[in-house]
Amino acid sequence: MSAMKIKKGDTVRVIAGKDKGKEGKVSSVDLKKNTVTVEGVNMHTKHTKPSAQNQNGDIVTQEGPINASNVMLVVKGQTTRVGFKVEDGKKVRIAKKTGEVID
């Protein structure tokens, strides 16, 4: 499996779907399913049952995963595609728009 171009902690913009145009920070990445979870994007309501910790049930909103192809990395306020380059024997991500190293 190839390396994913989006990592946890990156700022991304949604480019497709119901939340198109929203920006947020990536909170988790699933390499096997090729999905990312972005803070404040793709919100779902979940009904929780009453339990010992939570005496009365609740309705909680939480983020759902979205496909990695539907988000684009934001570097210096601009969306950019991501490429890879080997520098000093290390594989690094580069922003295609500017050509600068991301991490």
ABEGO torsion letter per residue (X at the ends): XBBBABBBGBBBBBABEAABGBBBBBABBBAAAGBBBBBGBGBBBBBBBBBAABABBBBBBBBBBBBAAABBBBBGGBBBBBBBBBBGGBBBBBBAAAGBBAX
